[in-house]
Amino acid sequence: MTKSKKPDASIASQDGGDEEFELPKEALAELNELAKLLLRDGSLSDEEFLQQIMRAARQFNGLKPSDGAEHMLAQQMVGAHAAAIECLRRAALPDQTFEGRDMAFKHAHKLMALYARQLETLNKHRGKGQQKVTVEHVNVEKGGQAIVGNVETGGSRDANNKPRELEHKTDDTVPLQNPKKTKVRARKRK
């Protein structure tokens, strides 16, 4: 005689039908972690809170975490977003005092800035961050040439998908000269 395996949890379908979704323990644990990040206002019914949890789960899944670090960061981002939205909601309450509204806006601003930094961190972790190279010292020997200014890669290509070659013009080159050193006297302050 075999026992039928009982699902770990089930959630009613959002469309109002009688369907239920079975969740494995791992998915239920993730939903519980996300639910703990959300504020459960006393005015929310169980169904409304469940919808809020499912919205948070969609936001989490939309970030598509691929490893442990991204998983933790995605959870933090969902929590920061939910808290920022709650602060904005509280600032919009009709009977809110000026001080209460001001405080709620300040907290929302800090949380939204935190979210932007988290998104930047996630993109940097994924290798999508903007890379910048700064050259501090350039030595150009006699007869050499240097380019001064912004240099961008990914320029146009010809029909064979090869990058265009730089054109060389000898007429427009300016010889670089070593600057003369001058002595500067320092004044004594009184």
C-alpha positions as CSV (number, residue, x, y, z in Angstrom):
1,M,0.0,0.0,0.0
2,T,1.4,3.3,-1.1
3,K,0.7,6.6,0.5
4,S,-0.1,9.5,-1.7
5,K,2.3,12.4,-1.3
6,K,0.5,15.4,0.1
7,P,1.5,18.7,-1.4
8,D,3.4,21.0,0.8
9,A,1.1,23.9,0.2
10,S,-1.5,25.1,-2.3
11,I,-2.6,28.5,-3.5
12,A,-6.0,29.3,-5.0
13,S,-5.9,30.5,-8.6
14,Q,-6.0,34.3,-9.1
15,D,-8.7,34.2,-11.7
16,G,-11.3,33.2,-9.2
17,G,-11.5,29.6,-10.4
18,D,-11.5,26.5,-8.2
19,E,-8.0,25.5,-9.4
20,E,-5.2,25.3,-6.9
21,F,-1.4,25.3,-7.5
22,E,0.7,22.9,-5.6
23,L,4.0,24.3,-4.3
24,P,7.1,22.3,-3.3
25,K,8.8,23.1,0.0
26,E,11.5,25.2,-1.6
27,A,9.0,27.5,-3.4
28,L,6.9,27.8,-0.2
29,A,10.1,28.8,1.7
30,E,10.9,31.5,-0.9
31,L,7.3,32.8,-0.7
32,N,7.5,32.9,3.1
33,E,10.7,34.9,2.9
34,L,9.2,37.4,0.5
35,A,6.0,37.6,2.7
36,K,8.1,38.6,5.7
37,L,9.5,41.6,3.8
38,L,6.0,42.9,3.2
39,L,4.0,45.0,5.6
40,R,0.7,43.4,6.4
41,D,-1.6,46.3,7.1
42,G,-4.6,45.3,9.4
43,S,-7.0,46.5,6.7
44,L,-5.8,43.9,4.2
45,S,-7.8,40.7,3.8
46,D,-6.0,37.3,3.4
47,E,-6.8,37.4,-0.3
48,E,-5.3,40.9,-0.7
49,F,-2.2,40.0,1.2
50,L,-1.8,36.9,-0.9
51,Q,-2.1,39.0,-4.0
52,Q,0.6,41.3,-2.6
53,I,2.9,38.2,-2.0
54,M,2.3,37.0,-5.5
55,R,3.2,40.4,-6.9
56,A,6.4,40.4,-4.9
57,A,7.1,36.9,-6.2
58,R,6.6,38.1,-9.8
59,Q,9.0,41.0,-9.1
60,F,11.6,38.7,-7.6
61,N,11.3,36.3,-10.6
62,G,11.5,39.2,-13.0
63,L,15.0,40.0,-11.7
64,K,16.0,36.4,-12.7
65,P,18.6,35.7,-10.1
66,S,21.1,33.2,-11.3
67,D,23.3,32.5,-8.2
68,G,23.1,32.9,-4.4
69,A,24.4,36.5,-4.4
70,E,21.8,37.6,-7.0
71,H,19.1,35.7,-5.1
72,M,19.8,37.5,-1.9
73,L,20.1,40.9,-3.7
74,A,16.8,40.3,-5.5
75,Q,15.1,39.6,-2.2
76,Q,16.5,42.8,-0.8
77,M,15.4,44.7,-3.9
78,V,11.8,43.5,-3.6
79,G,11.8,44.5,0.1
80,A,13.2,47.9,-0.6
81,H,10.7,48.5,-3.4
82,A,7.8,47.4,-1.2
83,A,8.9,49.7,1.6
84,A,9.3,52.6,-0.7
85,I,5.8,52.1,-2.1
86,E,4.4,51.9,1.4
87,C,6.1,55.2,2.3
88,L,4.6,56.8,-0.8
89,R,1.2,55.4,0.1
90,R,1.5,56.8,3.6
91,A,2.5,60.2,2.3
92,A,-0.6,60.3,0.2
93,L,-3.0,59.6,3.1
94,P,-5.7,62.4,3.1
95,D,-5.4,63.2,6.9
96,Q,-1.5,63.1,6.9
97,T,0.2,66.0,8.7
98,F,2.9,68.0,6.9
99,E,5.6,66.5,9.1
100,G,4.3,63.0,8.6
101,R,4.1,63.5,4.8
102,D,7.6,65.0,4.7
103,M,9.0,62.1,6.7
104,A,7.3,59.6,4.5
105,F,8.7,61.3,1.3
106,K,12.2,61.4,2.8
107,H,12.1,57.7,3.7
108,A,10.7,56.9,0.2
109,H,13.5,58.9,-1.4
110,K,16.2,57.0,0.6
111,L,14.6,53.7,-0.2
112,M,14.3,54.5,-3.9
113,A,18.0,55.6,-3.9
114,L,18.9,52.3,-2.2
115,Y,16.9,50.4,-4.9
116,A,18.9,52.2,-7.6
117,R,22.2,51.3,-6.0
118,Q,21.0,47.7,-5.6
119,L,20.1,47.6,-9.3
120,E,23.5,49.0,-10.2
121,T,25.2,46.4,-8.0
122,L,23.2,43.6,-9.7
123,N,24.2,44.9,-13.1
124,K,27.8,45.2,-12.1
125,H,27.7,41.6,-10.7
126,R,26.3,40.4,-14.0
127,G,29.0,42.3,-15.9
128,K,26.6,44.8,-17.4
129,G,28.0,47.8,-15.5
130,Q,29.6,50.7,-17.4
131,Q,33.3,50.3,-17.6
132,K,35.6,53.4,-17.7
133,V,39.3,53.4,-18.3
134,T,41.2,56.5,-17.3
135,V,44.7,57.0,-18.7
136,E,46.8,59.2,-16.4
137,H,50.3,59.2,-18.0
138,V,51.2,59.1,-21.6
139,N,54.7,59.1,-23.0
140,V,55.1,60.0,-26.6
141,E,58.6,59.6,-28.0
142,K,60.1,61.6,-30.8
143,G,58.3,60.7,-34.0
144,G,55.4,59.1,-32.2
145,Q,51.8,60.2,-32.2
146,A,49.0,60.3,-29.6
147,I,45.3,60.9,-29.7
148,V,43.9,63.4,-27.3
149,G,40.2,63.3,-26.6
150,N,37.4,60.7,-26.2
151,V,38.0,57.4,-28.0
152,E,35.1,55.1,-28.5
153,T,35.1,51.6,-29.7
154,G,32.5,49.8,-31.8
155,G,32.7,52.1,-34.7
156,S,31.5,51.5,-38.2
157,R,32.5,48.5,-40.2
158,D,32.9,47.8,-43.9
159,A,31.1,45.2,-45.9
160,N,33.4,42.4,-44.8
161,N,32.5,43.1,-41.2
162,K,36.0,44.4,-40.5
163,P,36.6,47.6,-38.5
164,R,37.6,50.6,-40.6
165,E,41.3,51.4,-40.5
166,L,42.4,54.8,-39.3
167,E,43.5,57.2,-41.9
168,H,47.0,58.7,-41.5
169,K,47.7,62.3,-42.5
170,T,51.2,63.6,-42.1
171,D,50.3,67.2,-42.9
172,D,48.2,67.8,-39.8
173,T,50.5,66.5,-37.1
174,V,51.7,68.9,-34.5
175,P,55.1,68.2,-32.9
176,L,55.0,67.7,-29.2
177,Q,57.6,69.8,-27.3
178,N,58.8,69.3,-23.7
179,P,57.6,72.2,-21.6
180,K,60.4,74.3,-20.1
181,K,60.8,74.1,-16.4
182,T,60.5,77.4,-14.5
183,K,61.4,78.2,-10.9
184,V,58.7,79.6,-8.7
185,R,59.5,81.4,-5.5
186,A,57.4,80.7,-2.5
187,R,56.3,83.6,-0.4
188,K,56.4,83.4,3.4
189,R,53.1,84.1,5.0
190,K,53.0,86.5,7.9
